[in-house]
Amino acid sequence: REQREAAARRWLNERKVLVVLGVMKGGTSALRMHLRATAWEDNLSLPWEEVHFFDEEEEFSKGPAHYADLFRWGDDWPPPIVLGDVTPSYLYMPKVAARLRNLLPNARLVVMLRNPVDRALSHHNHDLAKGREVGRLRDRCEEELVSSPPESRWDLFHRGLYAAQLERLLRFFPREQLLVVASERYRRQPRPWLRRIRAFAGLSDRAGWDDEKLPEDHVRGGYAEALSIEDRGRLRELYAADVARLRHLLGDALHEWAGDFPLESKLAPALQDITGRGRGRPPSEDRGGSDEDDDVACG
């Protein structure tokens, strides 16, 4: 078995690897679908489903050979050049970063971050649509705050504390291997952002889909539970400190979240100066090169 595991490690590290680590309800399903549109032309092996190799003990115990087998196409086809793993719980689960670093030290990492209040509401309604008995959103968040069990994929509130999760990831990977994208920007302008992500992953400059608008995925209709003004205000209070910390970490004003998290006047000029340099900003396709969207790339 040791020889097989060693061979699997070599096979994995001979390839480009793109791992999308988060976040749940942040647009990762749409990104997967957009990448898969040209997977054959890109020689990209990207499973349709979340892999959960690095965050589920049973899966991880099966070893590198099992992980490599998830991407193999069989003896009748040449091996893929690029591997893709889209599992949005990876960012949140504490053991993942070290495990990723150990097995895939050269992986390119993408994180899609959505306004944490909107993300929490979407996550909660996702669970309700699945028929899960989760109670009211505010009660669920308050319960999480007063309890201290180990992190779980079923957590809701703590998944939106992005700054600590990214700081943990950056203890294991250099910034140049991480690209952070605001979900609101990707949803509004998917084609240029898809090109940006493809270039970051080492793929060619094509965005797939001949249609003018890239399709979305996992976008639900009306919510079973809406947020009252009071409950939205409470979530804003709970997330405000982390959003401020995140803005400093990324050097990004995150203007799209300003409705819930106003930018402090003393902070705005510094962040706008950083983001105004256009680090890795994707080309604008419908606004004539406007600087409205700021990049959140680390690196």
ROFISE-478360 format. One line per field, with one value per residue (C-alpha): residue number from 1; chain; y, z, x. Coordinates in steps of 0.001 Angstrom, whole numbers, plus 524288, in hexadecimal, padded with zeros to 5 digits. Layout:
N
bator	(NUM; ...) .
pafi	(A; ...) .
north	(Y; ...) .
up	(Z; ...) .
east	(X; ...) .
END
This chain:
299
bator	(1; 2; 3; 4; 5; 6; 7; 8; 9; 10; 11; 12; 13; 14; 15; 16; 17; 18; 19; 20; 21; 22; 23; 24; 25; 26; 27; 28; 29; 30; 31; 32; 33; 34; 35; 36; 37; 38; 39; 40; 41; 42; 43; 44; 45; 46; 47; 48; 49; 50; 51; 52; 53; 54; 55; 56; 57; 58; 59; 60; 61; 62; 63; 64; 65; 66; 67; 68; 69; 70; 71; 72; 73; 74; 75; 76; 77; 78; 79; 80; 81; 82; 83; 84; 85; 86; 87; 88; 89; 90; 91; 92; 93; 94; 95; 96; 97; 98; 99; 100; 101; 102; 103; 104; 105; 106; 107; 108; 109; 110; 111; 112; 113; 114; 115; 116; 117; 118; 119; 120; 121; 122; 123; 124; 125; 126; 127; 128; 129; 130; 131; 132; 133; 134; 135; 136; 137; 138; 139; 140; 141; 142; 143; 144; 145; 146; 147; 148; 149; 150; 151; 152; 153; 154; 155; 156; 157; 158; 159; 160; 161; 162; 163; 164; 165; 166; 167; 168; 169; 170; 171; 172; 173; 174; 175; 176; 177; 178; 179; 180; 181; 182; 183; 184; 185; 186; 187; 188; 189; 190; 191; 192; 193; 194; 195; 196; 197; 198; 199; 200; 201; 202; 203; 204; 205; 206; 207; 208; 209; 210; 211; 212; 213; 214; 215; 216; 217; 218; 219; 220; 221; 222; 223; 224; 225; 226; 227; 228; 229; 230; 231; 232; 233; 234; 235; 236; 237; 238; 239; 240; 241; 242; 243; 244; 245; 246; 247; 248; 249; 250; 251; 252; 253; 254; 255; 256; 257; 258; 259; 260; 261; 262; 263; 264; 265; 266; 267; 268; 269; 270; 271; 272; 273; 274; 275; 276; 277; 278; 279; 280; 281; 282; 283; 284; 285; 286; 287; 288; 289; 290; 291; 292; 293; 294; 295; 296; 297; 298; 299) .
pafi	(A; A; A; A; A; A; A; A; A; A; A; A; A; A; A; A; A; A; A; A; A; A; A; A; A; A; A; A; A; A; A; A; A; A; A; A; A; A; A; A; A; A; A; A; A; A; A; A; A; A; A; A; A; A; A; A; A; A; A; A; A; A; A; A; A; A; A; A; A; A; A; A; A; A; A; A; A; A; A; A; A; A; A; A; A; A; A; A; A; A; A; A; A; A; A; A; A; A; A; A; A; A; A; A; A; A; A; A; A; A; A; A; A; A; A; A; A; A; A; A; A; A; A; A; A; A; A; A; A; A; A; A; A; A; A; A; A; A; A; A; A; A; A; A; A; A; A; A; A; A; A; A; A; A; A; A; A; A; A; A; A; A; A; A; A; A; A; A; A; A; A; A; A; A; A; A; A; A; A; A; A; A; A; A; A; A; A; A; A; A; A; A; A; A; A; A; A; A; A; A; A; A; A; A; A; A; A; A; A; A; A; A; A; A; A; A; A; A; A; A; A; A; A; A; A; A; A; A; A; A; A; A; A; A; A; A; A; A; A; A; A; A; A; A; A; A; A; A; A; A; A; A; A; A; A; A; A; A; A; A; A; A; A; A; A; A; A; A; A; A; A; A; A; A; A; A; A; A; A; A; A; A; A; A; A; A; A; A; A; A; A; A; A; A; A; A; A; A; A) .
north	(80000; 8098B; 808B4; 80B0D; 816DB; 81C74; 81A94; 82181; 82D0E; 82E37; 82D3E; 837FE; 84121; 83F73; 8468F; 853FD; 853D1; 85D83; 85C9A; 864FD; 864FA; 86D55; 87222; 86AE8; 87313; 87BA2; 877C7; 86BEC; 86363; 86D50; 86E2D; 85F66; 85F18; 869FA; 8630B; 85616; 85C3E; 85B39; 8506C; 84779; 851FB; 855C8; 847BF; 84AD9; 84039; 846A2; 83E13; 8426F; 840A4; 845DA; 83CC1; 83EAF; 8377F; 8410B; 843DA; 83687; 82D10; 820E4; 8262B; 82B5D; 81E5B; 817E7; 81ED8; 825DF; 81A9E; 81B68; 82A18; 8289A; 81E49; 82844; 82F8F; 82476; 82215; 813F4; 80D41; 81087; 81F1C; 82727; 82C03; 8399E; 844FD; 84CF9; 84840; 84FBB; 84DE3; 856B0; 853FB; 8606C; 85B17; 85A11; 86823; 86685; 8597A; 85B66; 84F3C; 851BD; 85BE3; 85364; 8476D; 84F04; 85447; 846C8; 8404D; 84B86; 855D9; 85C79; 85CF2; 86974; 86D2B; 874E8; 879FC; 88090; 88926; 88E17; 89862; 89019; 8948E; 890AC; 8841E; 8805E; 882E2; 87AEE; 86FDA; 86F7E; 86F1C; 8649A; 85C2F; 85F40; 85B79; 84E87; 84C23; 84D48; 850EC; 85CA8; 86644; 87507; 87B2C; 88490; 879EF; 8711C; 87B65; 87EDB; 8707C; 86F38; 87AF6; 87572; 86794; 86377; 85640; 8532C; 8593E; 851D6; 85279; 8550C; 861DB; 86E11; 87A7F; 87792; 8745B; 882D8; 886D7; 8872C; 88E7D; 883F5; 8795D; 88060; 88377; 87506; 87184; 87B7D; 8753B; 86996; 86FB3; 87BD6; 886C6; 88502; 877D1; 87DAA; 88525; 88AAB; 88F07; 8964F; 88E06; 89A14; 89E10; 8909C; 89000; 89D72; 89B4C; 88CBB; 88C91; 89599; 88FA0; 881F5; 88607; 88B41; 87E73; 87676; 87E43; 87CB2; 86DF5; 86D60; 86AE7; 87137; 87DF9; 878D9; 87A8F; 86FD4; 87154; 87861; 87ED1; 88CF1; 88991; 87E62; 875EE; 875B0; 869A6; 866DB; 873DA; 871C7; 8791B; 87F18; 87C64; 87519; 87E62; 88C9B; 8953E; 89F60; 8ACC5; 8A9B5; 89C8D; 8A21A; 8AC9E; 8A269; 89AC3; 8A742; 8A9AC; 89BD9; 89C16; 8AA3D; 8A83E; 89CD5; 8A463; 8AFA4; 8A5F1; 89FBE; 8ACDB; 8AF2D; 8A162; 8A258; 8B0C0; 8B1E4; 8BAFA; 8B0CA; 8BB85; 8B18C; 8AECB; 8BD0C; 8BC74; 8B388; 8B76A; 8C5E3; 8C907; 8D15C; 8DEB0; 8DE38; 8D0E0; 8D358; 8DB75; 8D172; 8C606; 8CD55; 8D0EB; 8C29F; 8BD59; 8C8AA; 8C35F; 8B8E9; 8ACF5; 8A221; 8A8E2; 8A17C; 8A89F; 8AF32; 8AA29; 8B2D5; 8BF20; 8C441; 8C1EA; 8C800; 8C6BB; 8C38F; 8B594; 8B3E2; 8A758; 89F37; 89726; 893BD; 893BB) .
up	(80000; 802D2; 7F4CD; 7EF9D; 7F866; 7F477; 7E613; 7E82F; 7EE91; 7E2F0; 7D96B; 7E07F; 7E14B; 7D2F9; 7CFD4; 7D16E; 7DC76; 7DF04; 7EC0B; 7EEAD; 7FD77; 80018; 80387; 80420; 7FD97; 7F7B9; 7E975; 7E92B; 7E226; 7D72C; 7D64B; 7D569; 7CA72; 7C31C; 7C42D; 7BFFA; 7B3A1; 7AD4E; 7B5B0; 7AA0D; 7A24E; 7AE6F; 7B1C7; 7BF0D; 7C80F; 7D0ED; 7D7DB; 7D787; 7E61F; 7F1FC; 7F503; 803DE; 80411; 80CEC; 81685; 818C3; 82109; 81A39; 80CE3; 8111C; 8176B; 80A08; 80644; 7FA6B; 7F108; 7F390; 7F146; 7E499; 7DFCE; 7E0BE; 7D563; 7CCB7; 7C000; 7BDFA; 7B53A; 7A89F; 7AA04; 7AC1D; 7BA0E; 7BD36; 7BDB1; 7C777; 7D373; 7D9E0; 7E74E; 7EADD; 7F907; 7FFE0; 80DBA; 80C9C; 810AB; 81D4C; 82258; 82A33; 825FF; 8177C; 81584; 81B14; 813BD; 80702; 808F2; 80B88; 7FF9E; 7F5E6; 7F97F; 7EC2A; 7EAE9; 7E66D; 7F041; 7ED7F; 7F7DA; 7F485; 7FF8D; 80091; 809C2; 81635; 81998; 80C2C; 80CB8; 819ED; 81521; 808C7; 81071; 81A05; 80F3D; 80849; 81470; 81578; 80732; 80A3B; 814E8; 82019; 82D83; 83037; 836A8; 83478; 82EF8; 83A32; 8447B; 83CFF; 83CB2; 84B0A; 84EA8; 8470E; 84E19; 85BC2; 858B8; 855CB; 84EEE; 84496; 83741; 82F66; 82161; 82709; 82D65; 827E0; 82EE9; 830A2; 8223E; 81F99; 827DE; 81C2A; 82143; 82AC0; 820A8; 8168D; 8208A; 823E0; 8157C; 8137D; 81E39; 81528; 80797; 801E7; 7FD96; 7EF53; 7EF79; 7F448; 7ECB5; 7F436; 7EC5A; 7F15B; 7ED96; 7EA5D; 7E026; 7DA0B; 7D938; 7D2FD; 7C95A; 7C864; 7BB71; 7BEBC; 7CC3D; 7C67D; 7BD93; 7C967; 7D0B9; 7C4C5; 7C2EF; 7D15B; 7CFFF; 7C3EC; 7BA42; 7ACF2; 7AA86; 7A784; 7AF9E; 7A9D0; 7A677; 799D0; 79FB5; 7A3E5; 7B200; 7B953; 7C02D; 7CEE7; 7D74A; 7E45B; 7E450; 7EBFB; 7EAB5; 7F64F; 803F3; 80E09; 8186C; 81641; 81F3A; 82751; 8285F; 83680; 8336C; 8282E; 83131; 83B21; 830E0; 82C5E; 83A44; 83BAA; 82EE2; 82EE6; 835BB; 82CF5; 8209E; 82507; 82767; 81A1F; 81335; 8190C; 815FC; 807B0; 805DA; 7FFEB; 80377; 7FFA9; 7FB4E; 7F7B5; 80626; 80A3B; 80BD6; 8177D; 81B21; 81891; 8165C; 82121; 81BA8; 82153; 81B20; 80DA7; 807A8; 80B0F; 80595; 7F97A; 7F72E; 7F7D8; 7EF73; 7E5F8; 7E0E3; 7D98C; 7DE79; 7D579; 7D289; 7C7A5; 7BAF8; 7BAD6; 7B040; 7B245; 7B95A; 7B0A9; 7BA25; 7C612; 7D328; 7DA35; 7DD39; 7E5ED; 7E57A; 7F1A5; 7ECFB; 7F6FE; 7F07F) .
east	(80000; 80B20; 80FED; 80235; 8006B; 80D9F; 80A52; 7FD5B; 80431; 80D4D; 801E2; 7FA81; 80616; 80983; 7FCCB; 7F728; 7ED48; 7E25B; 7DB50; 7CF57; 7CE4F; 7C272; 7B92E; 7AC52; 7A1A3; 7AC33; 7AACE; 7B3B8; 7A9B1; 7A8BF; 7B78D; 7B88B; 7AE92; 7B58F; 7C2AC; 7BCDD; 7B744; 7C4C3; 7CA89; 7CCFB; 7D40C; 7DBCF; 7DF53; 7D982; 7D453; 7CA43; 7C028; 7B209; 7B0A0; 7B7C6; 7C31F; 7C487; 7D17B; 7D896; 7CD98; 7C754; 7CF25; 7CA1B; 7CDB6; 7DAEC; 7DE8B; 7DDB1; 7EA48; 7F008; 7EDAB; 7DF25; 7DF63; 7E6F9; 7DD62; 7D26D; 7D8B2; 7DD7B; 7D64E; 7DA31; 7E404; 7DCC9; 7DF3C; 7EB80; 7ECEE; 7E7CA; 7F12D; 7E94D; 7E1DB; 7D6BF; 7D0B4; 7C52A; 7C189; 7BCE0; 7BDE7; 7CCC4; 7CF17; 7C78E; 7CC72; 7D91E; 7E09A; 7DF61; 7EA28; 7F506; 7F02A; 7EF84; 7FD33; 80284; 7FC85; 7FB26; 80548; 8048C; 7F5C5; 7EF46; 7E4C7; 7D870; 7CF0B; 7C227; 7BD0F; 7AF1C; 7A9A5; 7A8E9; 79B19; 79604; 79DE3; 7981D; 78A4A; 78C89; 792DB; 78782; 77D57; 7852D; 783BF; 7753C; 7734C; 779F2; 76FDF; 77992; 77488; 77D29; 773E0; 7747A; 780BC; 7830D; 7811C; 78A4C; 794F5; 79350; 7944A; 7A0EB; 7A673; 7A454; 7A8D1; 7B6B4; 7B6CE; 7C120; 7BED8; 7B4C9; 7B03B; 7A2AC; 7A6CE; 7A09B; 7A4AF; 7B334; 7B4C8; 7B321; 7BED7; 7C7D5; 7D3B3; 7D81E; 7D5FC; 7DE5B; 7E8E0; 7E9A7; 7EAC0; 7F58C; 7FD90; 7FF2F; 7FF24; 8059F; 7FCB7; 80035; 7F94D; 7EC88; 7E233; 7D6A8; 7CAD6; 7BEE7; 7B333; 7AB2A; 7B537; 7B583; 7A6CB; 7A5D6; 7B107; 7B397; 7BABD; 7C63D; 7C773; 7C748; 7D266; 7D9B8; 7D7F2; 7DBAD; 7E82B; 7EB63; 7E9A1; 7F246; 7E735; 7E614; 7DEE8; 7D167; 7C53A; 7BCBA; 7AE57; 7AB7A; 79F85; 7A07D; 79CFE; 7A33B; 79905; 797C3; 7966A; 78FE3; 788B4; 77C30; 76F68; 76898; 76DB0; 765AA; 76AE4; 76E3C; 77637; 76F48; 7759A; 778E7; 77F23; 786F1; 78BF0; 79005; 797A7; 79E3B; 7A2C4; 7A7E3; 7AF79; 7B426; 7C139; 7C4D3; 7C152; 7CA07; 7D500; 7D29C; 7D362; 7E0C9; 7E55D; 7E173; 7E43B; 7D6C2; 7CB94; 7C153; 7B81B; 7ADBC; 7ABAA; 7AAC6; 79C01; 79DEA; 7ABBE; 7AE5A; 7BC8C; 7C259; 7C5DB; 7D399; 7D5C1; 7D014; 7DB33; 7E599; 7DDFA; 7D9D6; 7E80F; 7EBEF; 7E0E0; 7E1C3; 7EEA7; 7E712; 7EE56; 7E9A1; 7DCB2; 7D5D4; 7D302; 7C5B0; 7BCB0; 7B0F8; 7B566; 7C027; 7CB40; 7C4AA; 7CB8B; 7BEE3; 7C336; 7CF1C; 7D6C0; 7D850; 7E3AD; 7EDF7; 7FB0E) .
END
